[in-house]
Amino acid sequence: MIHRTRRGLLALALLAAATGASAQAWPNGPIRLIVPFPAGGSVDMVARAAGKYLGDAIGQSVVVDNRAGASGNIGAEVAARSPADGQTLFVTSSGVLAANQFLYKRTGFDPFKDFTPVIRLANQPNILLVHPSLPVKNVQELIALAKKQPGKISMGSAGIGTGQDIAARQFTASAGVTVLHVPYKGGAPALNDLLGGQIEAMFETSPTALPFAKDKDGKLRALAITGARRSPLLPNLPTVAESGLPGYESITWIGVVAPAGTPKAVVDRVNAELNKALHGDLGKVLAEIALEPLGGTSADMGAMIRKDSAEYGRILKAAGVEPQ
């Protein structure tokens, strides 16, 4: 009996040593950052910036792998099914992890069981843009026109359940108006149609909308930003809340998770390195494109997923959206 107990303790000690050695050996090759959207979007921009600083910190190359499609479900499923060895991380937005579970009967992943939270990277407000042909100069005029012409103003989005769509649904509910929702397969085609006048309005992520909000040529007109505060980059652009809808705030976030079972030592190392970068040069880079650097613990990231899942579920249910 004593010998069996000693053998058991020895086995446990060897297992612990092997696990520790495995964690210490990380990384043992290039790190893959899966992004569930095309290159050029805000999530991709943040992933590439974060990847650069992470790579420099750990002395290993970091490769961004864009797996777009199905509102982020394709990339999320690939990430969820990847080996939990720390060589694959998933950089995504709130729409994928908090909203898609209410939009699809089958997503291919479980946001709570299939991933280990790592870190929050940034909060991302949207900017309300309208085509110059729409005769409105501010949010109050837009609301008045929407009440005068219910269901007539065409408002595009990057797709049902995306941050832009959620911002629009919160806006119409708060203002008590109806619009013609035109969902697209991504923000880029929606923005292109807004520029061409095929649609009249949309909420667009701040990094993408920023050049148009600053543009003096009048290609588009920026009415408001959806954050709780004005952006330092656009000090003259009011928030939606101060434009007549008190309490309105709509923020999407970008963060990092890893396949469930990824060693805690790896999660902690990635969290520590990215926290350091977010408080330094990476934070400055994100602020320059109107994003709010976040950081914090892996538990903070997990709490944010749970909180927004409940909120997005409430908003989509109230809008009568059924899983497809």
KEZANU-72110 format. One line per 8 residues: number of its first residue (from 1); their letters; for each residue x, y, z of C-alpha. Coordinates in Angstrom, 2 decimals. Each point is the difference from the previous one (the first is absolute). Last residue first. Layout:
% residues N
NUM	A	X:Y:Z ~ ...
//
This chain:
% residues 324
324	QPEVGAAK	-31.62:31.08:-38.19 ~ -0.46:1.17:3.57 ~ -2.98:2.37:0.36 ~ 0.26:3.80:0.20 ~ -3.16:1.52:1.50 ~ 1.66:3.31:0.84 ~ -0.57:-0.62:3.72 ~ 1.73:-3.36:-0.40
316	LIRGYEAS	2.96:1.67:-1.69 ~ 0.37:2.59:2.74 ~ -0.34:-2.48:2.88 ~ 2.42:-2.49:-1.53 ~ 2.48:2.79:-0.62 ~ -0.17:1.01:3.67 ~ 0.38:-3.53:1.38 ~ 2.88:-0.80:-2.33
308	DKRIMAGM	1.47:3.40:0.81 ~ 0.32:-0.82:3.68 ~ 1.32:-3.53:-0.54 ~ 2.66:1.09:-2.49 ~ 1.05:2.90:2.24 ~ 0.32:-2.28:3.02 ~ 2.31:-2.32:-1.94 ~ 2.22:2.89:-1.06
300	DASTGGLP	0.22:1.31:3.56 ~ 0.91:-3.53:1.15 ~ 2.90:0.04:-2.48 ~ 1.22:3.05:1.85 ~ 0.16:3.62:-1.11 ~ 0.69:1.62:-3.36 ~ -2.14:2.81:-1.39 ~ 1.20:2.35:-2.74
292	ELAIEALV	-2.79:2.33:-1.19 ~ -0.13:0.16:-3.79 ~ -0.10:3.22:-2.03 ~ 2.63:-1.03:-2.57 ~ 2.84:1.84:1.77 ~ -1.13:-1.48:3.31 ~ 0.85:-3.46:-1.33 ~ 3.56:0.99:-0.88
284	KGLDGHLA	0.47:1.71:3.36 ~ -1.17:-3.10:1.87 ~ 2.40:-2.11:-2.05 ~ 2.85:2.33:0.98 ~ -0.39:-0.31:3.75 ~ -2.76:-1.00:2.42 ~ -1.43:-2.28:-2.68 ~ 3.47:-1.47:-0.56
276	KNLEANVR	0.41:-0.97:3.67 ~ -3.48:-1.47:0.07 ~ 0.88:-1.91:-3.17 ~ 3.08:-1.54:1.60 ~ -1.77:-0.89:3.25 ~ -3.05:-1.55:-1.70 ~ 2.18:-2.03:-2.36 ~ 2.02:-1.28:2.95
268	DVVAKPTG	-3.07:-0.77:2.12 ~ -1.67:-1.93:-2.82 ~ 3.22:-1.96:-0.58 ~ 0.37:-0.88:3.69 ~ -3.68:-0.93:0.13 ~ 0.56:-2.67:-2.62 ~ -2.57:0.11:-2.85 ~ -2.85:-2.30:0.99
260	APAVVGIW	-2.69:1.87:-1.90 ~ 1.36:1.50:-3.22 ~ 1.25:3.55:0.63 ~ -1.76:3.34:0.37 ~ 1.04:3.51:-0.98 ~ -2.06:3.17:-0.05 ~ -1.78:2.62:-2.07 ~ -2.94:1.88:1.46
252	TISEYGPL	-3.21:1.54:-1.22 ~ -1.37:3.12:1.61 ~ -3.51:1.41:-0.13 ~ -0.95:2.77:2.38 ~ -3.32:1.83:0.34 ~ -0.67:1.36:3.47 ~ -1.52:3.23:-1.22 ~ -1.25:-0.14:-3.62
244	GSEAVTPL	-0.05:3.62:-1.16 ~ 3.39:0.71:-1.53 ~ 1.81:-0.32:3.34 ~ -0.65:-3.73:0.01 ~ 0.89:-0.45:-3.68 ~ 3.41:1.44:0.79 ~ 1.01:3.29:-1.56 ~ 2.63:0.44:-2.74
236	NPLLPSRR	1.99:3.16:0.64 ~ 2.79:-1.75:1.93 ~ 0.58:-2.57:-2.74 ~ 3.42:-1.49:0.77 ~ -0.53:0.52:3.74 ~ -3.15:-2.15:-0.45 ~ -3.09:1.27:1.75 ~ -1.11:-1.96:3.03
228	AGTIALAR	-2.50:-2.79:0.75 ~ 0.66:-1.51:-3.42 ~ -2.43:-0.07:-2.93 ~ 1.49:2.83:-2.07 ~ -2.17:2.58:-1.73 ~ -1.14:1.54:-3.29 ~ 2.80:-0.72:-2.47 ~ -0.80:1.13:-3.55
220	LKGDKDKA	1.35:-1.88:-2.99 ~ 1.89:0.98:-3.15 ~ 0.02:3.56:1.34 ~ 3.43:1.04:-1.18 ~ 1.05:1.00:3.54 ~ 0.73:-3.58:1.04 ~ 0.54:-0.44:3.75 ~ -3.09:-2.18:0.49
212	FPLATPST	0.85:-1.75:-3.25 ~ 3.52:-0.84:1.17 ~ -1.35:-1.19:3.38 ~ -2.68:-2.35:-1.35 ~ 2.29:-3.00:-0.39 ~ 1.75:0.38:3.36 ~ -3.29:1.03:1.69 ~ -2.12:-2.96:-1.04
204	EFMAEIQG	-2.94:0.97:-2.19 ~ -3.61:0.85:0.83 ~ -1.91:0.42:-3.22 ~ -2.01:2.48:-2.07 ~ -1.47:0.70:-3.42 ~ 0.41:-3.16:-2.04 ~ 0.70:-0.24:-3.74 ~ 1.64:3.44:0.23
196	GLLDNLAP	3.33:-1.10:-1.41 ~ 1.89:0.76:3.22 ~ -2.66:-1.91:1.94 ~ 0.31:-2.86:-2.47 ~ 3.75:-0.16:0.57 ~ -0.52:0.15:3.76 ~ -2.36:-2.97:-0.13 ~ 2.44:-1.94:-2.19
188	AGGKYPVH	2.83:0.68:2.49 ~ -1.98:-0.72:3.19 ~ -0.60:-3.66:-0.69 ~ -2.52:-2.27:-1.66 ~ -2.65:2.71:-0.16 ~ -3.17:0.65:1.99 ~ -2.44:2.68:-1.27 ~ -2.29:1.14:2.82
180	LVTVGASA	-2.78:2.31:-1.17 ~ -0.57:2.33:2.92 ~ -2.41:0.16:2.93 ~ -0.09:2.64:2.72 ~ -0.43:0.12:3.78 ~ 3.28:1.82:0.58 ~ 1.29:-2.51:2.56 ~ -1.20:-2.99:-2.04
172	TFQRAAID	1.39:1.45:-3.25 ~ 3.38:0.66:1.60 ~ 0.31:-3.33:1.82 ~ -0.83:-1.78:-3.25 ~ 2.58:2.08:-1.88 ~ 2.73:-0.69:2.55 ~ -0.83:-3.73:-0.08 ~ 0.28:0.02:-3.80
164	QGTGIGAS	3.37:1.75:0.09 ~ 1.25:-2.42:2.65 ~ -0.99:-2.91:-2.19 ~ -3.19:-1.93:0.77 ~ -1.43:0.20:-3.50 ~ 2.64:1.00:-2.51 ~ 2.54:2.76:-0.65 ~ -2.83:2.50:0.21
156	GMSIKGPQ	-2.02:2.24:-2.29 ~ -2.68:2.52:0.86 ~ -2.58:0.86:-2.67 ~ -2.31:2.80:1.10 ~ -3.57:-0.97:-0.94 ~ -1.25:-2.07:2.93 ~ -1.85:2.94:1.53 ~ 0.23:3.22:-2.07
148	KKALAILE	-0.92:2.85:2.36 ~ 1.37:-1.87:3.00 ~ 3.20:-0.79:-1.91 ~ 0.29:3.65:-1.03 ~ -0.31:1.18:3.61 ~ 2.54:-2.58:1.17 ~ 2.47:1.10:-2.68 ~ -0.54:3.66:0.88
140	QVNKVPLS	0.68:-0.75:3.65 ~ 3.14:-1.95:-0.89 ~ 1.58:2.84:-1.96 ~ 0.28:1.57:-3.44 ~ -2.86:-1.72:-1.79 ~ -1.17:0.24:-3.62 ~ 1.28:-3.41:-1.18 ~ 1.91:0.71:-3.22
132	PHVLLINP	3.19:0.37:2.05 ~ -0.04:-3.76:0.75 ~ -0.20:-0.64:3.72 ~ 2.55:-1.21:2.55 ~ -0.55:-0.96:3.64 ~ 3.38:-0.83:1.49 ~ 0.55:-3.21:1.92 ~ 1.90:-0.42:3.24
124	QNALRIVP	2.71:-2.64:0.40 ~ 1.26:-1.18:3.34 ~ 3.43:-1.57:-0.14 ~ 2.22:-2.96:0.80 ~ -1.78:-2.10:2.62 ~ 2.16:-2.94:1.03 ~ 0.29:-3.79:0.10 ~ -3.39:-1.72:0.33
116	TFDKFPDF	0.14:-3.80:-0.42 ~ -2.20:-1.22:-2.85 ~ -2.16:-2.98:-0.93 ~ -2.31:-0.13:3.01 ~ -1.12:3.64:0.26 ~ -0.22:1.17:-3.62 ~ -1.31:-3.40:-1.15 ~ 1.07:-0.79:-3.54
108	GTRKYLFQ	-1.33:-1.15:-3.37 ~ -2.54:2.81:-0.18 ~ -3.11:-2.13:-0.37 ~ -3.47:1.39:0.64 ~ 1.41:3.37:-0.97 ~ -0.87:3.53:1.08 ~ -0.14:-0.29:3.80 ~ 3.35:-1.82:0.32
100	NAALVGSS	1.38:2.54:-2.47 ~ -0.39:2.90:2.43 ~ 2.57:-0.29:2.79 ~ 3.01:-1.84:-1.44 ~ -0.23:1.13:-3.62 ~ -1.56:3.42:0.55 ~ 2.34:0.87:2.86 ~ 3.01:0.01:-2.28
92	TVFLTQGD	2.80:-2.44:-0.70 ~ 3.64:-0.88:0.33 ~ 0.42:-3.77:0.38 ~ 3.31:-1.49:1.13 ~ 1.89:-3.00:-1.36 ~ 3.46:-1.16:1.12 ~ -1.12:-0.18:3.62 ~ -0.22:-3.78:-0.01
84	APSRAAVE	-3.78:-0.39:-0.04 ~ -0.01:-1.53:-3.48 ~ -2.47:1.71:-2.35 ~ -3.69:-0.99:-0.01 ~ -1.19:3.20:1.70 ~ 2.14:2.14:-2.33 ~ -1.42:-1.62:-3.14 ~ -3.51:0.35:1.43
76	AGINGSAG	0.55:3.68:0.76 ~ 1.38:0.68:-3.47 ~ -3.04:-1.55:-1.67 ~ -2.48:1.59:2.41 ~ 1.19:3.56:-0.64 ~ -3.19:1.26:-1.63 ~ -0.18:-3.12:-2.19 ~ 3.33:0.77:-1.69
68	ARNDVVVS	3.57:1.10:0.58 ~ 2.99:-2.09:1.02 ~ 2.83:2.54:0.03 ~ 3.19:-1.57:1.40 ~ 2.29:2.60:1.58 ~ 3.53:-1.32:0.53 ~ 2.12:0.72:3.07 ~ 3.76:-0.55:-0.20
60	QGIADGLY	1.83:-0.84:3.21 ~ 2.13:1.92:2.45 ~ -2.61:0.04:2.76 ~ -0.23:3.78:0.36 ~ 0.57:0.87:-3.67 ~ -2.66:-2.49:-1.06 ~ -2.50:1.37:2.51 ~ 0.63:3.55:-1.19
52	KGAARAVM	-0.49:-0.90:-3.66 ~ -2.98:-2.21:0.71 ~ -1.78:2.80:1.85 ~ 0.26:2.28:-3.06 ~ -1.01:-2.77:-2.39 ~ -2.94:-1.03:2.18 ~ -1.17:3.60:0.39 ~ -0.05:0.59:-3.75
44	DVSGGAPF	-1.73:-3.34:-0.63 ~ -2.70:0.83:2.55 ~ -0.44:3.46:-1.60 ~ -0.35:-1.28:-3.54 ~ 2.82:-0.10:-2.55 ~ 0.38:-3.75:-0.35 ~ -3.24:-1.96:-0.03 ~ -1.70:-1.17:3.21
36	PVILRIPG	0.27:-2.96:2.37 ~ 3.56:0.84:1.09 ~ 2.20:-2.96:1.00 ~ 3.28:1.05:1.58 ~ 2.59:-2.71:-0.63 ~ 3.16:0.00:2.09 ~ 3.15:-1.12:-1.82 ~ 1.94:-2.84:1.63
28	NPWAQASA	0.81:-1.57:3.37 ~ -1.48:2.77:2.10 ~ -0.15:-1.30:2.61 ~ 2.68:-2.29:1.40 ~ -0.74:1.21:3.55 ~ -3.59:-1.23:-0.32 ~ 1.18:-3.42:-1.15 ~ 2.59:-0.18:2.77
20	GTAAALLA	-2.66:0.83:2.56 ~ -2.30:-2.67:-1.35 ~ 2.81:-2.55:-0.02 ~ 0.94:0.87:3.58 ~ -3.61:-0.29:1.13 ~ -0.31:-3.38:-1.71 ~ 3.24:-1.22:1.58 ~ -1.20:1.10:3.45
12	LALLGRRT	-3.34:-1.73:-0.53 ~ 1.74:-3.21:-1.03 ~ 2.28:0.17:3.04 ~ -3.00:0.47:2.29 ~ -1.69:-3.02:-1.53 ~ 3.17:-2.11:0.31 ~ 0.32:1.03:3.64 ~ -3.62:-0.97:0.67
4	RHIM	0.48:-3.35:-1.72 ~ 3.13:-0.66:2.09 ~ -1.85:0.86:3.21 ~ -2.83:-2.38:-0.93
//
